[in-house]
Amino acid sequence: MRVGMYYNNNDVRLEEMDVPETGPGELLVRIEASGICGSDVMEWYRIKKAPLVLGHEVAGVVAEVGKGVNRFRVGDRVVVTHHVPCNTCRHCLKGNYSVCDTLRTTNFVPGGFAEYVNVPQLNVDRGTFHLPDTLSFEDGTFVEPLACVLRGLRVSGFQPGQNVMVIGSGISGLLHIQAAKAMGAGTICAVDISDSRLGIATALGADIALKAGGDLPQRFREKSGGILADLVAVCAGAEAAILDGIRSVERGGTLLIFAPLMPDRTIALPVWDMWREGIKITTSYAGPPQELLQAIELLAAGRIETGKMVTHRLGLGEIARGFELVGKGGKSIKVIIEPQK
C-alpha cells in the first residue's frame, strides 16, 4: 500500500509498505479521508520520531474484522481515534484521561496518511465509532479535533451565556467558536493576524472579529459593552497570544491554553493581577471517549459546519504539498488527504 512517510516538514515522501495484518480483536480500516492537524507540522515535536507515518484525524471503511470482534462488520463506515485511555488508572478514575499513560502510548498502525491502518484491540474497544450515514468521511475527520475542543471547554468550566474570546482562527480556533456557539455562549470574539481567517470566523459564528496586537482588551471592551471575556481560549502557540489572553480575561474568568509553546519557552506571568482578579489558568490536550461521542452527535445534528473550513482536498500523492500548505498557514485552513485517490 502507499503511505506518506514523514522525515521533516519539507520532506514527506510517498512510499510503499505492506498492508498490516489483522489479528484477533483488531480491525483493518481502509482510510477514505485523513486531516492534517496543526500538530503534524510541529516539527520540533515530530522530527525526533521520524521517519514515521503521521495522520490521526481519520475516517474510513472496515476492510477486515479480526476474530472476536462483534461490534463491527466489513463495510461499516467508522471513525478511528489513535489515543485511547485505559479507564482504570488513578488519572482515568478521576476523569483526567489526558494524562493517562495508556492514552499517551496508544496508536493505530502505521498512521492515517496511508491507504489502510491496523486498529489494535484496545482502540477497537474504546476508540472506534460508527460514522452516521448522514456524515461524509470528510466530516468524520473533524470528530477527533472537535472532541479535543469539547474537552477544553469542559475543563475550563464553560457555561452558557459566557463571553468567549478565541485567539487564533486556525482550525482549532474555528472549532472553539462553533462549539461555544452551539453550547450557548454569549458574545464570541475571534482574534487573528489574518483578515481572511477572521472572515471565516465571522461566517462561522463569531460576533466580533479583532486583529491581533495593540490594546486587545480595550478594543474588546469597546465592542462588548465594557466587559472582558469570561473564557479566553488561546489557540495560537505564541507567547504574545497567551499574554494578550491573560489581559483579556474578565474578573473570575478562565484562560484556556489550548495550543502549546515549544518545551524550552517560558513566560513571565502577571501573578499579582491574576491573584487579585481571580483569574484561573487551565490547559487541555486530547479528546476522551465521552467527548468523541459528543463530537459525533454535534456533527450529526448539523451544529458544526465543516465545509467552510476545508480549503484543500488532496490525494495521497500530494501529501508533501499538503504539509507545505499547513506549515505555511496563509489562506489554507483544513487540508484533507484522500488516500484512495
ZIHUSUL-V236543 format. One line per field, one symbol per residue. burial: # if it has 9 or more other C-alpha atoms within 8 Angstrom, else .. A space follows every 10 residues. Layout:
burial = ???
//
This chain:
burial = #########. .###.....# .#.####### #######..# #.#..##..# ########## ######..#. ..##.##### ######.... ###..###.# .###.###.# ########## #.##..##.. #...#.#### ########## ###.##.#.. .######### ########## ##.####### ##....#### ##.####### #....##.## #..#...### #######... ######.### .#######.. .......... ...#..#### .########. ######.### ..###...## #.#####.## .######... .########. .
//
